[in-house]
Amino acid sequence: MTTIEYLVVSLSLIFLGGYHATFFYQTKKTPGRTEVGKAHARRSVWVDRMIAREDRILAIQTLRNWTMSATYLASTAILIAAGLLGFLVSVDKISTLVLEVNVLGSQDAGLLTLKLVLLIANFFAAFFNFTLSLRFYNYVALDIGAADQSASQEERKEIVGHLIRAANHYTWGMRGYYLCIPILLWIFGPLWLLAGSVLTTVALYRHDHVAGHRSI
């Protein structure tokens, strides 16, 4: 890896890592400023309303939609990881296109292999998070089915906790999909990685923060 590539990779990590560290700190400390934080508050209200209903069909349908989404994304992630793994063990030379567009970056085959390994690990991590999300959504389905209208505040907090953990793992799984963009672009060179990191960070900021706070 060239010196310039080291610098660009470090700068890209600062963009992505710094943004996510700030974002999840805000989600904990000032949840009203982030979409994730506001969604967590709504989940508590949702649990109370679903428990208060005699008919739990709406809860079942909502949980079914969540689990179907997580299942689809988990299946897609593992298929992509398996496909990339098959490509990694079968590739025997660097593509001419990759060499032509790789400006200022190393053209070492070992580094290309490392990039593919990172991409594969990223999708395996996404798969792992989506499957954990499914696990906690199943807990929520069982909890709501077993709860009655006289459920204690402690029982309700436990259900909300399971629902929030399911949502958090879903969020981390989606971050894996987003992160694949700069990693994939890195295959074509460090400048592509930097551009992908900046654009991904800007796009995430616009979608992660409540409209009234985006200028803050």
N, C-alpha and C positions, 0 to 999 in steps of 0.2 A: 504494500500500500504506500503510495506516495505521500509526501508531507502535506501537499494541498488536500489530498483526499482525507487524511487524518483530520485536518482542520475543518473541512466541510462536514464530515461525519459528526464531529464533536458539536459543531454549530447546529446541525439538524437535531441531534439529541437534546440540546438545550431548548430548542423551539418546542419539540414534542413533549419532552419530560417536564420542562418548566410549566408549560401550559396545563398539563394534566395534574401536576402537583398543586397548582393554584386552583384549578377547577374543583378537585375533590376536597380541598381545604374549604373552599367557599360552600360546597354542598353540606359540609359538616357545621361550619360556623355561621354562615348566612344563607340558609337554604332557599330563602325567598328570592335570591338573585340568580338562581340556576333552575333550569327546567327539571332536572333530576330531583333537586331538593323540593320543589313544589309538588312534583308527582308523588314523592314519599308522603307528604302531608295528605294528599288526596286519597292515597291508599288506606290510610287510617279511617277516613270518612267512609270509604267504600266498604271496608270490613264491617263497620258499625251498621251500615244500611243493609248489607246482605244478611247479617245476623237478625236484624229486626224484621225481615220479611218472612212470612210463612212459606211462600213459594220461593225455592232456591234456584229456579230454572235460569234466571238471569246470571246468577253467580256461576253456575255450571257452564253456561254458554261463553261467558267472559274468560273463564279459566281454560276452556277448550281452545279458544282463539289464541291465548297466550302460549299454551303448550304446543299447539300446531306450528306457530311461528318459530318457537325455540327448536322444535324437532326438525323443521325444514332447514334452518340455519346450521344446526349441528351436523345434519347429514351432508349438507353442501360443504362445510368446512372439512370434514373427514375425507370426502371424495377429492377435494382439491389437494389436500395434504398427501393422500395416497398417489394421486396423479403426479404431483411434483416429485415424490419419492421415487416413483418409477422412472421419471425423466432423469433424475439425478444419477441413478445407478446405470443408466443406459447411454447418457451423453458422452461422447468421446472427443469433442472438440468445441471450441468457442465459435459461436456464430459470427459470420463476417459482419453482419449488421451491428452486433454488439460492439465489435472492435471499432467500427467506423464512427459510431455516435458517442463512444466513451472518451469524452474530452477531459484532459487533465487527470484522468484516473488510471489506476494500475490495470494492466491487461493480463495479469497472472491468472492462470486457470484455477489455482487453489483459492484465490479470493472469490472467484465466481462460484465455486462450490460452497464457500462459506455463506455467500448471499442466499443461495438456494436453501441451505440448511436453516438459516434464520427464517426464511419465508415458510418453510415446512413447519418449524417449531411454532411460529406464529399461528398457523391454522390449527395445529394440534391444541394449542392453548385456547383458541376460540372454541373448538369442539368441547374441550373439558369444561369451560364455563357454561356453555349452553346446556350440557347434560346436567350440570349442577343446578342450573336454573329450572330444568324440568323436575328434578328431584324435589325442590322446594315448592314448586307449583303443585305437585302432587300432595305434599304436606298440607298446603293451604286448602285444597279440595277436601281432604279428610277432616281437617280442623273445622271448616265451615259446615260440613255435613254433620259433624258430631255436636256442634254448638247449638244451644237453644237460646231463646230470647232473654233468658235470665243469666246468660254467661257473665262471669265476673270480669272486672276490668283487667285483671291479670291474664285471664284466658284470651281476651281480645288483644292485649299487647303481644302475646305469644304468636297469635295468628298474623298480626301486622308485621312482627319481626320476620316470620317465615316469608311473607309476601315481599318485604323489602329485600331480603337476602336473594330471593329469586330474581327480583328486578335488577339488583346489583350485578349478579352473575351474567344476566342478559346484557347489561350495559358493557361489562368487560368483554363479553363475546363480540359485541358489535365493534368495540374499539379494536379488536383483532382484525376485523374486516377493514376498518379504516387504515390501520397501520400497514396493511399489505400494500397500500398505494406507494408510499415512499420507499419501502423495501424493494418492491418490484422495479421501481424507477432506478434504484441504485444499481441494478444490473447493467443499466445503460450508461452509468457514470455518476460521479459525485455531484456534478451540477444538477443533474436530473433529480437526485435524492434531495438536494437542498430546495429545489423548486417544489417538489412534491410535499416536503415537510411544511414549508411555508403555506402553501395552498390548503393543505389538510388542516393545519392549525387555524387558519382564518375561517374556513368553512365550519369547523367544529365550534369555534367561538360564537359564530352567528347563530348556530342551532342549539347550543348548550345554555345560552343565557337568555333570561327574560328580556323581552323587547325594550322595556323601560330602562334596563340597566346596561344595555349593550354599549353605550357611550362612556361607561365608567371605566 
